[in-house]
Amino acid sequence: MTPSSLKVAVLGTGFGQKIHIPALQHHHRTEVIALWNNDLAKAQEIAAAHQIPHAFSSLQDLLALPELDAVTVATPPFLHRAMASQVLEAGKHLLLEKPMNLNAQDTRYLYDLAQRKGLVAIADFEFRFVPAWQRLAELLQEGIVGKIRLIKIDWLVVSRADPSRPWNWYARQDQGGGALGAIGSHAFDYIAWLFGPIKRLCGHLSCAIPQRPDPTEGGKLKPVDADDTCLVMMELQDGTPVQMSLSSVTYQGRGHWVEVYGDKGTLVLGSDNQKDYVHGFRLWYAPAGESLTEQEIPQRLAFPQVFPDGRLAPVLRVIDHWVQCIDQGKVTAPSLKEGVYSQFLMDLTHESHARQGWVEVPEQS
């Protein structure tokens, strides 16, 4: 018997339109039947362009569709708790974009609600599904570098380096904007996935571009208080030191790199692609005292299909993971549980910055 398709609605028309809709329409088990935007005319226009039958500006009306099974939430983070709560209360499975919320408490609320309702709620942590990253995870599991002495992460991009880039919610810390939320949420997740839990951290946040023009007010300069650069020192539970530098305002930044130094050798994963944060990752290894050599990524890990926009292939794998969890009635990582942990570490980074010192990371139940 052929499994039935999952009828899905997409909330949000930014990342939702660029990635969620094409990924869901490409997947063989998902069908996009509805789209939400707070501007009904815009929702109708985008829905028509993508052959989506229903368009709404009312979330309540969208959730009342009798055939609807599941919802992806790709709106700005300050809307996530309210919207995701309604989705779960309506009995629909949830795929939630990162950053999950404005704080870990709100994400924990959603996690608990999904548990009570018996629903599958997962987080869109894409790097877990990228072939080069999966190979890195395998080699680390094999112990190829031995006892790790140092982990160094650089994620330095140019995406917001131009001061004329318009002001919007991303410029506001109180709405979940900033580099820590946009890319630090991913980094905290993959640190836990690849290396284990964090014992303590010390973070510093800064904003290099304190004003941006608001096109809705004739280009009037508005204040920016969300971080565009974030530096974090960490110590893992096993004592391993971690150094992380994140920035979205670095002209000629080196891209995204993870370096793992151990007593038996070194692993380096990286991409200098400034235009696509998924395309271009390569992996190198060197036994102690020898030169780095590039490692072949096994074909068994390769994407079955790649797209001009590199984000599409890993999001397709996230959707596949979501569908399998729904089929099996069992939630596995990356779920909202991992989303709670990532958000908790972001909260502690803000706390550390405010206190100007190290903070302990309590063990999560």
LINUR-V719739 format. One record per backbone hydrogen bond with DSSP energy under -0.5 kcal/mol. CO is the residue of the C=O (numbers start at 1). NH is the residue of the N-H. Records with the same first field share a line. If there is no record, write none. Layout:
CO = NH / NH
This chain:
5 = 7
6 = 8 / 31
7 = 69 / 70
8 = 33 / 34
9 = 72
10 = 12 / 36
11 = 74
14 = 18
15 = 19 / 20
16 = 21
19 = 23
20 = 24
21 = 25
22 = 26
23 = 27
27 = 30
29 = 6
31 = 8 / 33
33 = 54
34 = 10
35 = 56
36 = 12
38 = 40
39 = 43
40 = 44
41 = 45
42 = 46
43 = 47
44 = 48
45 = 49
46 = 50
47 = 52
48 = 51
51 = 53
54 = 35
56 = 37
57 = 59
58 = 62
59 = 63
60 = 64
62 = 65
65 = 68
69 = 93
70 = 9
71 = 95
72 = 11 / 74
73 = 97
74 = 16
76 = 79
77 = 80 / 81
79 = 83
80 = 84
81 = 85
82 = 86
83 = 87
84 = 88
85 = 89
86 = 90
87 = 92
88 = 91
93 = 71
94 = 122
95 = 73
96 = 124
103 = 107
104 = 108
105 = 109
106 = 110
107 = 111
108 = 112
109 = 113
110 = 114
111 = 115
112 = 116
113 = 117
114 = 118 / 119
115 = 118
119 = 121
120 = 94
121 = 336
122 = 96
123 = 125
124 = 126
125 = 128
126 = 129
127 = 130
130 = 133 / 134
131 = 135
132 = 136
133 = 137
134 = 138
135 = 139
136 = 140
137 = 141
138 = 142
139 = 144
140 = 143
143 = 146
145 = 264 / 265
147 = 263
149 = 241
150 = 261
151 = 243
152 = 259
153 = 245
154 = 257
155 = 157 / 247
156 = 255
157 = 250
158 = 161
161 = 163
162 = 165
168 = 171
169 = 172
171 = 173 / 225 / 226
172 = 175 / 177
173 = 176
175 = 78
178 = 182
179 = 183 / 184
180 = 185
183 = 187
184 = 188
185 = 189
186 = 190
187 = 191
188 = 192
189 = 193
190 = 194
191 = 195 / 196
192 = 196
197 = 237
199 = 361
200 = 235
201 = 359
202 = 233
204 = 231
206 = 228 / 229
208 = 210
210 = 224
212 = 222
213 = 167 / 215
214 = 217 / 219 / 220
215 = 218
217 = 220
220 = 214
222 = 212
227 = 179
228 = 248
229 = 206
230 = 246
231 = 204
232 = 244
233 = 202
234 = 242
235 = 199 / 200
236 = 239
240 = 236
241 = 151
242 = 234
243 = 153
244 = 232
245 = 155
246 = 230
247 = 157
248 = 160
249 = 251
250 = 253
255 = 156 / 257
256 = 271
257 = 154
258 = 269
259 = 152 / 261
260 = 262 / 267
261 = 149 / 150
264 = 288
265 = 262
266 = 286
267 = 260
268 = 284
269 = 258
270 = 282
271 = 256
272 = 274
278 = 281
282 = 270
283 = 295
284 = 268
285 = 293
286 = 266
287 = 290
293 = 285
296 = 298
298 = 301 / 302
299 = 302
308 = 310
309 = 312
310 = 314
311 = 315
312 = 316
313 = 317
314 = 318
315 = 319
316 = 320
317 = 321
318 = 322
319 = 323
320 = 324
321 = 325
322 = 326
323 = 327
324 = 328
325 = 329 / 330
330 = 332
334 = 123
335 = 338 / 339
336 = 340
337 = 341
338 = 342
339 = 343
340 = 344
341 = 345
342 = 346
343 = 347
344 = 348
345 = 349
346 = 350
347 = 351
348 = 352
349 = 353
350 = 354
351 = 355
352 = 356 / 357
359 = 201
360 = 362
